[in-house]
Amino acid sequence: MEIELPDSYDWRENYPQCVQPIMDIGAEYNCSASYAFATLGVVEDRICMANNKTVKLSSQELINCDPNQFGCEGGYTNKILEWGRKKGFITEECMEYTGKSEECEVDHMENNMCRIENQIYKVNDYCISFQAESIKREIFKNGPVIGQIQPYTDLLAYKEGSYHKT
């Protein structure tokens, strides 16, 4: 069954109780972890849509403990979603953001109190889409999505429209 999309749609208007402030990563930090913040932001929004409660997930656990990422040097959204599918996410209260990559404790996964008490949020499934109509449909039906691009130097001159490498 095809979903008819409206001419205009703003998820924030339909779920104002789920809109959270943008995370202030602090000017004093030199941590390029937007891959973690953006991905977890979408997961947080979808948790709120399902449960009507806001939650703040721990980006620090991913920065420190995910061996498939580069800590404060960058990472990949699909690998964060895979972490969420396999291990689940803990909340910010369980591991607060410090703004730097730190070595993950060897026994973190076994000794973190939230993990011991099974206070985690798991990703059931996710998909990767490239078509604009499919992305619009996903936003309308299921909420915010993650967009990731490889920025090239020509992005500095970008002004409007759909970006593509020139």
C-alpha positions, 0 to 999 in steps of 0.5 A: 500500500502506497503512502500518500505524502503531504506537500509539507511535513514537519515531524517536530510539529507532530511530536513537540514533546519529543523535541530535545535541545541540541546537544552542546558539545562544548567549545573547549572540546576537540571531539568530532563525534557528530556521527554518534550525536546525530545517530543517537538523536534519531534513536532518541526521537523514535524512542519518544515516538513509541513511548512518549518519553524523552531519553538521552543516550550515552554517546561516550560509550560509543566514543570510548568502547566501539572498536569499529569507530575512531572515537573523537576522530569520527565514525559511521552511523551504520556501525552505531546502529549495528552496535544498538542492534547487537548490544543496545544503548545505555543512557547518559546517566550511565556514562556521561559525555566527557568530550574526549576519547578515553580507553574503554574499561576492559570489563565495561560491558560486564560491569556497567550498572545499566548493562547489568540491570538490562537498562538498555535500548536496542535497535530492532532493525534499520535500513539504508535508503538513497532515494528521496521519495523513500527517505520522505516516506520514512520520515512521515511514517517512522520519524527522523532519519540520519543523513551522512555525507562525505564532505569535500572541499567544494562543500565550503562553497555550497549555498543551496539545493542538493549537494553533490561533489563538483 
